[in-house]
Amino acid sequence: MPKKNPNPKDAPHDAPQPDGPSFEQAIAEVEKIIDRIESGEMGLEDQIEQYARGAEMLKRCRAVLDRCEQRVEEITAQLDKSDRPADMGADGGE
């Protein structure tokens, strides 16, 4: 039986996307990777491996941000579209 999310509003922010971790999870992982590399306690090969993983997470973050930016632009365009007729009538069509 699937678990129910007690607060459905939180689901999009907390749930990982089907194609990878959520934005927040990816950022947290990048921060951990940076801490591990900066600690100096890892060998060079491990550092390179972690660097590559961090690069993957940053790519994921950029993709999420790009999708969010596109969505904001779509919403703004819809708002602009719905506001135009009202604006034209309110200011006399100037």
PASEBA-1860 file (N, C-alpha, C; in nm, 3 decimals):
! residues 94
1> MPKKNPNP> 0.084/-0.117/0.000/0.000/0.000/0.000/0.089/0.125/0.000 ~ 0.070/0.220/-0.094/0.154/0.339/-0.099/0.128/0.430/0.019 ~ 0.237/0.495/0.063/0.225/0.589/0.174/0.163/0.718/0.124 ~ 0.078/0.777/0.207/0.018/0.905/0.172/0.105/1.016/0.228 ~ 0.121/1.120/0.149/0.195/1.237/0.196/0.102/1.318/0.284 ~ 0.140/1.344/0.409/0.052/1.417/0.498/0.023/1.558/0.451 ~ 0.113/1.620/0.378/0.092/1.754/0.327/0.123/1.755/0.178 ~ 0.022/1.741/0.092/0.046/1.732/-0.053/0.118/1.852/-0.110
9> KDAPHDAP> 0.106/1.969/-0.046/0.175/2.087/-0.097/0.327/2.070/-0.093 ~ 0.376/1.988/0.000/0.520/1.968/0.015/0.576/1.867/-0.085 ~ 0.494/1.786/-0.143/0.540/1.677/-0.228/0.632/1.722/-0.342 ~ 0.600/1.825/-0.421/0.688/1.861/-0.532/0.826/1.906/-0.486 ~ 0.836/1.964/-0.367/0.965/2.013/-0.320/1.050/1.901/-0.263 ~ 0.989/1.803/-0.199/1.062/1.699/-0.130/1.088/1.577/-0.216 ~ 1.000/1.548/-0.308/1.011/1.424/-0.387/1.115/1.441/-0.496 ~ 1.204/1.342/-0.511/1.301/1.351/-0.620/1.230/1.337/-0.755
17> QPDGPSFE> 1.287/1.401/-0.854/1.233/1.391/-0.988/1.263/1.252/-1.042 ~ 1.185/1.203/-1.138/1.208/1.070/-1.191/1.347/1.054/-1.253 ~ 1.405/1.162/-1.303/1.534/1.152/-1.369/1.652/1.190/-1.279 ~ 1.631/1.199/-1.149/1.741/1.228/-1.059/1.695/1.289/-0.928 ~ 1.792/1.331/-0.847/1.757/1.390/-0.717/1.692/1.526/-0.733 ~ 1.625/1.569/-0.628/1.565/1.702/-0.630/1.676/1.807/-0.632 ~ 1.642/1.929/-0.661/1.738/2.039/-0.662/1.808/2.049/-0.527 ~ 1.728/2.045/-0.421/1.781/2.058/-0.286/1.876/1.944/-0.251
25> QAIAEVEK> 1.840/1.822/-0.292/1.926/1.707/-0.267/2.057/1.720/-0.342 ~ 2.050/1.766/-0.466/2.172/1.781/-0.547/2.263/1.888/-0.488 ~ 2.208/2.000/-0.444/2.288/2.106/-0.383/2.354/2.054/-0.256 ~ 2.278/1.982/-0.173/2.334/1.926/-0.049/2.450/1.832/-0.080 ~ 2.435/1.752/-0.184/2.543/1.659/-0.221/2.666/1.735/-0.269 ~ 2.646/1.839/-0.347/2.759/1.920/-0.394/2.832/1.981/-0.274 ~ 2.756/2.031/-0.177/2.818/2.090/-0.058/2.900/1.986/0.019 ~ 2.850/1.864/0.031/2.924/1.757/0.099/3.051/1.722/0.022
33> IIDRIESG> 3.040/1.717/-0.109/3.156/1.686/-0.193/3.264/1.793/-0.174 ~ 3.223/1.919/-0.176/3.319/2.028/-0.157/3.389/2.014/-0.022 ~ 3.311/1.986/0.083/3.369/1.969/0.217/3.471/1.855/0.219 ~ 3.437/1.742/0.154/3.528/1.627/0.153/3.656/1.659/0.078 ~ 3.644/1.725/-0.036/3.762/1.758/-0.116/3.850/1.859/-0.040 ~ 3.786/1.961/0.017/3.862/2.063/0.088/3.927/2.012/0.215 ~ 3.876/1.903/0.271/3.933/1.849/0.394/4.075/1.798/0.373 ~ 4.108/1.761/0.250/4.241/1.711/0.220/4.266/1.569/0.265
41> EMGLEDQI> 4.163/1.501/0.310/4.177/1.366/0.362/4.157/1.258/0.255 ~ 4.132/1.300/0.133/4.108/1.204/0.024/4.229/1.201/-0.068 ~ 4.248/1.086/-0.130/4.352/1.075/-0.231/4.309/1.145/-0.359 ~ 4.405/1.166/-0.447/4.379/1.237/-0.572/4.272/1.168/-0.656 ~ 4.279/1.037/-0.670/4.181/0.966/-0.752/4.040/0.980/-0.694 ~ 4.029/0.972/-0.562/3.898/0.990/-0.498/3.847/1.133/-0.518 ~ 3.939/1.229/-0.512/3.899/1.368/-0.534/3.845/1.387/-0.675 ~ 3.911/1.326/-0.772/3.866/1.338/-0.912/3.729/1.272/-0.927
49> EQYARGAE> 3.711/1.157/-0.864/3.582/1.087/-0.868/3.471/1.175/-0.808 ~ 3.502/1.234/-0.694/3.404/1.321/-0.628/3.378/1.446/-0.711 ~ 3.482/1.501/-0.771/3.467/1.618/-0.858/3.373/1.587/-0.974 ~ 3.389/1.470/-1.033/3.302/1.429/-1.144/3.158/1.416/-1.096 ~ 3.138/1.358/-0.978/3.003/1.346/-0.922/2.944/1.485/-0.897 ~ 3.023/1.575/-0.844/2.977/1.712/-0.820/2.937/1.781/-0.950 ~ 3.015/1.757/-1.055/2.982/1.815/-1.186/2.848/1.762/-1.236 ~ 2.822/1.632/-1.214/2.692/1.574/-1.251/2.578/1.641/-1.174
57> MLKRCRAV> 2.600/1.663/-1.045/2.496/1.725/-0.962/2.471/1.870/-1.005 ~ 2.578/1.942/-1.040/2.561/2.080/-1.087/2.486/2.084/-1.220 ~ 2.514/1.988/-1.305/2.441/1.979/-1.433/2.293/1.957/-1.405 ~ 2.264/1.870/-1.310/2.125/1.844/-1.269/2.059/1.972/-1.219 ~ 2.131/2.048/-1.135/2.077/2.172/-1.080/2.046/2.273/-1.191 ~ 2.137/2.283/-1.286/2.115/2.376/-1.399/1.991/2.336/-1.479 ~ 1.973/2.206/-1.500/1.856/2.159/-1.574/1.727/2.193/-1.499 ~ 1.727/2.173/-1.368/1.609/2.206/-1.287/1.582/2.355/-1.294
65> LDRCEQRV> 1.686/2.437/-1.278/1.668/2.582/-1.284/1.618/2.627/-1.421 ~ 1.668/2.566/-1.526/1.622/2.600/-1.662/1.472/2.570/-1.678 ~ 1.430/2.452/-1.627/1.287/2.418/-1.635/1.202/2.514/-1.553 ~ 1.251/2.551/-1.436/1.177/2.645/-1.351/1.167/2.782/-1.417 ~ 1.277/2.827/-1.476/1.277/2.955/-1.544/1.177/2.955/-1.660 ~ 1.175/2.846/-1.735/1.081/2.835/-1.846/0.937/2.840/-1.795 ~ 0.911/2.771/-1.686/0.776/2.768/-1.628/0.734/2.908/-1.581 ~ 0.827/2.981/-1.518/0.797/3.117/-1.473/0.765/3.205/-1.593
73> EEITAQLD> 0.840/3.190/-1.701/0.814/3.268/-1.822/0.677/3.235/-1.881 ~ 0.640/3.106/-1.879/0.508/3.066/-1.929/0.397/3.127/-1.843 ~ 0.413/3.123/-1.713/0.312/3.179/-1.623/0.301/3.329/-1.643 ~ 0.416/3.396/-1.656/0.416/3.541/-1.678/0.348/3.576/-1.810 ~ 0.374/3.497/-1.912/0.311/3.521/-2.043/0.160/3.505/-2.033 ~ 0.116/3.404/-1.957/-0.028/3.384/-1.939/-0.090/3.502/-1.864 ~ -0.019/3.551/-1.762/-0.070/3.667/-1.688/-0.077/3.790/-1.776 ~ 0.027/3.811/-1.856/0.029/3.925/-1.947/-0.086/3.918/-2.046
81> KSDRPADM> -0.111/3.797/-2.095/-0.219/3.776/-2.191/-0.355/3.808/-2.128 ~ -0.375/3.762/-2.006/-0.504/3.783/-1.941/-0.522/3.926/-1.893 ~ -0.413/4.000/-1.873/-0.421/4.139/-1.826/-0.443/4.238/-1.939 ~ -0.406/4.206/-2.059/-0.413/4.302/-2.170/-0.552/4.359/-2.194 ~ -0.657/4.278/-2.208/-0.788/4.338/-2.236/-0.834/4.432/-2.123 ~ -0.807/4.399/-2.000/-0.848/4.484/-1.889/-0.769/4.613/-1.890 ~ -0.640/4.607/-1.921/-0.558/4.727/-1.923/-0.601/4.821/-2.035 ~ -0.637/4.767/-2.149/-0.675/4.851/-2.262/-0.803/4.927/-2.231
89> GADGGE> -0.893/4.867/-2.160/-1.017/4.934/-2.126/-1.000/5.036/-2.014 ~ -0.909/5.012/-1.922/-0.890/5.097/-1.806/-0.823/5.229/-1.842 ~ -0.727/5.226/-1.936/-0.654/5.350/-1.967/-0.696/5.411/-2.100 ~ -0.804/5.367/-2.155/-0.855/5.426/-2.279/-0.784/5.376/-2.403 ~ -0.706/5.268/-2.392/-0.641/5.209/-2.508/-0.514/5.279/-2.549 ~ -0.454/5.359/-2.460/-0.330/5.428/-2.494/-0.212/5.337/-2.489
END
